[in-house]
Amino acid sequence: MKKISRRQFLKTASKTGLAVGIVGGMSNRSIFAGPSRFDLIIKNGQIIDGMNNEPYQADIGIIADSIEAIGKLNTTNSKIVIDAKGNIVSPGFLDIHSHTDTELLINPKAESKIRQGITTELGGNCGFCPFPRKKPLSPDDKRLKGLDFKLFDWTNLEGYHSAMEKRGIANNHATLVGQGTIRQYVMNNEARKPSAQEMEIQKKLVSQAMSQGAFGLSTGLEYIPSRFADSEELIELCKVVAKYGGFYATHMRSEDTQLIEAVAEAIHIAESADLPLQISHLKACGRSNYYKIPMVFDLMEKAKKRELCVAADRYPYRAYGTTLNIMFPQWAMAGGDKKFVERLKDNDARQKMKEEALEKIEGNNGFESMLISHVNNKKNRQLVGKYIQKLAEESKQDPYEFACDLLISEGGSISIFGFGMGKENTELVLKHPLVMLCSDGRAMAPYGSLNSGMPHPRNYGAFPRFLRMYVREKELLTLPEAIRKMSSMPAKKMGLKKRGSIIKGNYADIVIFDFHTISDKATYVEPKQYPEGIKYVIVNGKIVIDHGKHTGELAGKVLQGPGKK
């Protein structure tokens, strides 16, 4: 007898009306024969609707991609029935600060995200996005090795979206337009003000992206070239975004020594351009800056009283993930990595940048808190997973000099984890009513071309970790409060009217999980581990995760921002 896959079996059964009991650890799901009103019923689950209401028990009836009924339903009226007894049924999780971009064109299964229950992601954060391009990638481009060139033959957001739709994706995807990408397109990595003509080109490119479906503008003001833009340049771009109903998401200019000033600047930009503000991965890095968090909240709350739509997001970890070069002065980074390396090789320039660099490094708890997470040079791969301070001591070098030499050998950039955030501050941020959850990660997989380096565990475990550590164990928030931060709150910020909550008529993006066992498994040393306790993930009415296994369904949709006509 020829074997068929579980997915093929289910499709055949549902089409033919075959009455069967599902085996293989799936006995809580059945398929019924005869005429069916619903495509899928979820029965006996404890529903948390995403809007901070009390949990209640009811069945959910789904037809095609939408929730059509909530209540006591006759399960014989459905092609497929999932018995969710003893489990939580919640809206699919929305990751408002994601770095999943072209990864979905490489592996559309969105493995490390969908297995967390993330049914919708907003990419294009921190000032970077995959568009616009001055010309399509060449078929000979080394980055396309082993990939379908036709999926990368685009120059703007419209073409990028078209490629995703052609490829098919497992979860829903939306994007911001990155200010850094726009600035680099027009001005390369030059550290100066744009000319009037250059400013107009930037504005036209932002307008084009918004009209093609971007949800807003992002900045990465600690990164090149975003950091070279002043407030006035950013205000002008945000005014364009405001005309299309978008919002401003910012990785601020400082998350440590100049944190208060950076928050004030972000609020000033949003108020001046009259558009909503989203502060990315809000944190206070370095022990000497922990006291500033209540002051940040005060600034945000006062802005909200002035009717600014302001919120923030944060991942549930105390270590950030970034590149070491952001610790160095702005002038040292002008011209990009190549120029930066030239300055590092010049001893006078290296010493000139030392005081400012060390001030920021010490403000982030020093080299002893910085773990190398990724290098490009094969000769340096034995350094991954080790702290810079310890490596410097072993080589009998000053840690600053060691770091500079390492940056030279790596072409100007290495990835690090920085253990810079305090326990109490992390809890204060995560429970604040203006803060929602995010991963600040990208879709990865422990196989194929998305399996590289030592990624931050947030890529695999952010959302389950939040539910395990901060809700179940620490009881920092109630479960309905936590689910709201993961669903309706980000959906509202993005303007998604039919996602983020379990309501009749909404799209059927649903997560079914065991609150008693849901847990992240990813660690800093062994990050490539999927979470536990998530039984089902349903995207637009289709089962994508079934008892922790990916069904192969590519049920996601490309979501369009408010400016798309």
N, C-alpha and C positions, 0 to 999 in steps of 0.2 A: 504493500500500500504506500502510495506516494505521500511523503510528509509535507504538510503546509505550515506556514508560520501562524502564530497566535492571531496576528493582525488579519491575515487572510481568512482564517477561520471565523473570526467575529464578523467580518464584512459579509461573508457568504451566509452565515447564520441569520444576520439581521435582514438581508435582502430576501431570503427564502422563507422567513418566518419559522425556521426550525426551532423547536422547543428543546433546549438543552440545559444541563447544569455545567457551569464552567469549572474546570479542574486546574490543578497545578497551583495551589495556593490562592485561588481566586473564587472560592466557594461562596463568597458574599456577593457575587454578581451572577445574574441570570439573564437569559434571553428567552422571550416568550413568543409562541406562535400566534397566528391570527392577526386581524386588523389592529393597528396601533395608533393611538392618538399622539403619543409622545415618542421621540427618538431615544430619550434617556430620562429615567427617573432616579433621583437620589433619595432614598428613603431612610427614615429613622435617625437622621443626623441632628446634631445640636448646632443650630445655625447661629452664627455671629455675622450680622449683616454688613459690617464695615463702617457703620455710622455711630458707634459707641452705644448702641441699644443693648438691652439685656438679651442674653442667649435664649433661644426657644427651640422646641423640637417641631419639625415639620418636614414634609417631603417637597422636593423641587422637581418640577416637570420642565423638560427642555425639548424644544422643537428647533431643528436646524441649529442656528448659532445663538439662540436667545432663550431666556427664562420665560416660560409661558404660564406657569402656575406655581403657587406656593401654598401648601396646606396638606390635608389628608387626601392622598391620591390613590387611585386603584392601579396597582402595579401591573396588572394584566393588560393595561392600556399602553404599555411601553415596549419598545423593541429590546432595550437594555435596561436593567435595573441594578443599581449599586446599593447595597445595604451598608449604610454608614453608621450603624449602631455603635455607640461608644466613642465616636469620633467627632471632631469639630469640622463643620462645613463653613468655609469662609470665602469671601471674594478672592480672586487671584491677586497676588501681591504685585504692586507697581514699584519698580526701581527707578526713582526720579533722577538719580545720579549714577548713570552707567557709562562705561567706556566700551560697550559692545557696539562696534561699527561694522567694518568689513569682515569681522569674524564670522558673521552669519552667511556671508558669501563663500566662506571657506568650509564651514561646517554648520549647516542650517538647523541642526538639532538643538542648538543652544544648551548643551548638556549641563554645564555647571550652574546655569541660571534657572532653567525650567525645573530642575530637580530640587531647587530651593522653594518652589512654588511661585516663582516670578513669571507671571503671564504677560507682563508689559514692561518694556524698558525704554528709557529716554537716553539716547546716546548724544554724541556731539558735545560733551562737557569739557570744562577746563580750557576752553579756547580752541580746541582741536576738533575737526570733523573731516570726512574724506572728500569734501567738495568745497569750493570749485577747483577744477584743474584747468590749466591752460591748454592741455591736450590729453587725449586718452593715454593710458599706459601702453607701452610698446609690448608686442607679443614676446619680445626677447628680454623683457625686464626680469631680473633675477627674482624679484618678489613674487612673480607669477609661476615659479617653477612648480609643476604638478597641478596647476589650477586651470580652470576654464577661462581663457583670455576674454571670451565674449561677455563674461559676467563683469569684467572690469573696464569695458569699453564705453566709458561715460566721462563727462566733464562737469556736470552740474547735479543738483539734488534730484531733479526729475529723472535723470538717467540712472542715478544711484538707487532711487526707489523702484524704478522699472526692473533693474537687475535683481533686487530682492524679491519682487513679485514673481519674476521668472524662475528664480531658484526655489522659492518656497521657504518659509521659515516656521519654526516650531512655536515661537511666541510672538506677541505683537511688538512692533518696533516703531518708535518715534525718534525724532532727532532735533537738536538745536543746531544753529549755525555758529561755528567757532570764530570768534574775533581774531584769534591768533592766526588761523588759517587764512582769513581774509586779508589781514595785514601783510602776511608773508607773500601772498599772491601779488599784492600791489607794490610792496616796499622791501621784499626779501627780509633780512634780519637787521635792518638799519635802525640805529638808536637815535632817532630824531623825530621831529614833528612832521606830519605829512603836509605836502603842498596842498593848495586848494584843489588842484586837479586830482591828486591822489586821494583826497578825502571824498571827492565826488564819486570816484570809482569804487571806493570801499562801500559807500552808501548804496550805490546801484547794485553791488554784489549781494549786500545784505537784503535789499529789497527783492532781488531775484529769488533768493533762498526762501524768504518768507512767503512769497507768492507761490512757491512750489511746494510748500508744506512744512517748513520749519516751525517749531513751536516758540522760538525765541532766540536770544543771543547769549552765548557763554563767553566768559573770559577766564584766562589762567594767568593772573597778574604776577605770579612768581616765575613764570616761564617765558622763554623767548618765543616769539617776539611780542607777546601780549604786554609784558612788563615795560615795554618802551612807550606805551600809549599813556597819555595823561587823562585826567578826568574829563576834560572838555572834548577830547576825541571820542571817548566812550559815550558821553552824553549824546553827541551827534548821531552815533550809530544806534543808540537806544531809542532815539526819537523816531527813527525809521521803523524799528520793531514795534513801537507803540501804535503806529498807524495801522498795523495788521493785527493788533490784539494780542501780541506775544508778550513774553516776560524776559527778565534779565537774570541769568544765573551766573554767579561769580565765585571762582576760586580767588579769594581776595589777595591783595598785595602783600599781606603779612598775616600769619597765624600764630605769631609769637611776640617779639618785642614791640611791634607796631600794630598789634591786634586792634586796639580801640580806634586808632586812626583809620585802619583799613575798613572797619565796620562803618565808621562815619562816612568814609568816601563812598562805599557801596550804597548807603542810604541816600546820600546827596545825588548820586548819579540817577538812581531810580526816581527820586522825587522830581529832579530837574527834567527828566524825560517823560514823567507821568506814566510809568508802567510798573507792574508788580516786580518784586525782588525775591530771588531765591539765593540764600547764602549757602554755598556748597561746603559739605563736610565740616561743619562748624566745630572748632576746637581751640584750645589754648595750649600751645606747645611749650614745654619747659617749665620746671617748677617755679621759676621766678615770675611766671605769667599766669599761674593757675588762678590767682585772685581776681583776674579780669573778667571771668565768665559772668558773674552777676552784673557787671557794668555793661557787658555786651547785651544781655537780656534787657537791661534798662533802656538802652538805645533802641532796640528793636520794638519794645513795647510802647515807647513814646512815639515812634514813627507810626506804629499801628493806630494809635489814638489820633494821629494826624491824617488817618485814612489811607496810609500807604499799605498796600497788600504785601506784607513781608513775612517770610518764613525761612526756615533753614532745613538742612538734612544732615544726617550723620550715620556713619557705620558703627557697629557695636564692638569696636576694638580699641585698644589703647596705643597701638602702633600704627603710624601712617606708612604709606608707601609712596616713594617719590624718587627723584634723581638727586645725586649729591651736588651737582653743579648749581642748584638753586640756592645753595648756602653762600655763594660767592657774589660780589658786588655787581650791580647792573652794568657799570661801565666795562667790567671785565668780560661780559657776555656779548657785547656789541659785535655784530658781524657773524655770529653763530659759533658752532663748536670749533671750527678750524681756527678762527681768530683767538678763541679762548685758549686753545692748546698752545698757540704761539706765545700768548702772554704768560702761561704757566711755565714755559721753557725759559722765559726771560726772568732772571733772578730778581732784578729790580722791580718788575711788574708783579712778580709773585709776592714779594715782601710788601709791596704797596697795598695789595688786596688782603693781606693777612689779618690785619686788625678787624676790618669789617666782617670778614668771613668768620673769624673765630668768635666774634660777638654773637653772630646768628647761630653758630654751631653750639656754643655754650648755652644760648637761649633755648636750644632744643635738647638740653640735657647732655650735650657733649658727644665726642666720638665714641665714648663707652656705650652709648645707647643706640649706635648706628650699625646695623647688620647688613652686610652686602647680600643682595638677593638675586642680582643678575649681572653678568658681564658678557661682552661680545668676544673678547680675546680668549682663545682656547688656553693660552698660557696662564690665564688668571682664574680658570674655573675652580681651582682648588680653594680659592678665597671665598666662594659662595657659602653662605651659612655661618660666616665668622664676623666678629665685631672689629671695626677699624682700629680701635684703641689697642686691642689685644694683638692684632696683626702687626701694628707699628712697634709694639714692645718686643715681639718675637724677632722682628727684623732690626731691632735696636735703632729705630728711627723716630724722629719727632712725628707725632701723628698728623700734624698739618702737612709736613713735607711728604710723608708717606701717601696721604690722600692726593696731593698734587701730582706726584709721580704716577699714581694709579690712574688718575684722570687722563694724564698724557697717554699712557699705554692703551687706554680705552677710547681714545679719540674725543675726549671731552665730557663723557657722560657714563655713569654707572647707576644702577638701581639699588635703592636701599630701603630697609624697614627702619623707621625711627621710633623708638619707644619713648615718646615724648609727652603723652597725655596721662593725667592722673586718674585714679580710680573714682574719686568723688566727683571730679569734674565731668567725667564721662557719663556718670549716672545723672548728674544735673542736666546735662545737655539732652540725653536720650528721653528723659521724662518731661521736658518742658513742652507746654502745649503748642508752641510755634515750631517745633522740630518734628520732622518725619524721618522715617528710616530710609537708608540707601545702602548700596554695596560699595560704590566707588570702584567696581570691578568690571570685568568683561567676561563674556561667554568663553569658557575653555573646556577642554576635555583631556582626560588622562591617556589619550591616544592621538595619533595623527599629528598634523602640523600645528595644532593648538596646544600640544603638550610640550612645553619648553620651559626651561629655567625653574626657579623656585618662586612661584607667584604668592602674593599675599593670600592668606586663608579666606579673606572676605570674598574672593572670587568664587569660592565653593560653599561658604557656610554662613554668610552674614545674616540672612533672614531667620533660619532655624536657630542660630546662636542667640539672637535677640529674644526669641520666644523661650528658649531654654534658660539662659542665664538671667536675663533681666525681668522676665515675667514669671516663669515657673519657680525658679530658685530664689531670686532676690525679691520677688513680688514688688518690683519697682512700679509697675503699672498693672491694671487689671487686663485680662485678655481682650475684652472689647476695646479698651483704650489703645492697646498695642496694635490690634488689627486695623483700627482706624488710621494709625500712622503709616500703615503698610498698604492701604487700599484707597479709601474714599478721600483722604487728605491729599495725597499726591494727584489723584484723579481730578480733584477740584482745581488744584493749582495748574494743571495742564489743560483744563477746560474740557475734559472728557465726560460728557454728560451721561453716557450709558455704560460706564465701566467704574469699577471701584466699590460697588455695593451690590448686595443681593436683593434685587427688587424686580418685580414682574416687568418685563419689557427690556431689561438690561441684557447686554451680551453675557453669555454663559461662560465667564472666566471664573473658575472655581478651584479651590484647594481643599482637599479632605485630608486631615492629619490627626494623629493621636497626640493630644497635648501632653500626655504623661510620658511619652517616649521621644517626641521630636527633639533632635539634637544635631548639632554640627559635629563633624568628625575631623575637619581640616585643622591642622596646626601650622605654626610657623615653619617647623622643620619638615613636616609631612603634609603639605597643603592639598594635594590632589586626591581628596577623599570626599565622596558625596555624603550628604546628610542622611539621617535616619528618621523614621516616624511619619514621613509624608507618603500617604497611601495612593492618592490620585491627584493628578493635575489635569484640569479640563480647560481647553482654550477654544473659545468660540464654539462650544458645544461638543468638541471632539476630545476623546481621552488621549492625552499625550504621555502622561506618566501613569502606569498601572502597577500598583504595589511596588513602587520604587523602580520599575523598569520602563525604559523609553519604548513606546510603541512604534516609533518612526513617523507618527503623524506630523505633518507640517501644516498646522491649523492656524498659524499666526497671520496677522494682517499688518500691512504698512499703514500706520495711522497718519493722518494729515492734520497739520496745524490750522489755526484759525484764518490764515490768509489765503489758503488754497481755495480757489473758486471752482 
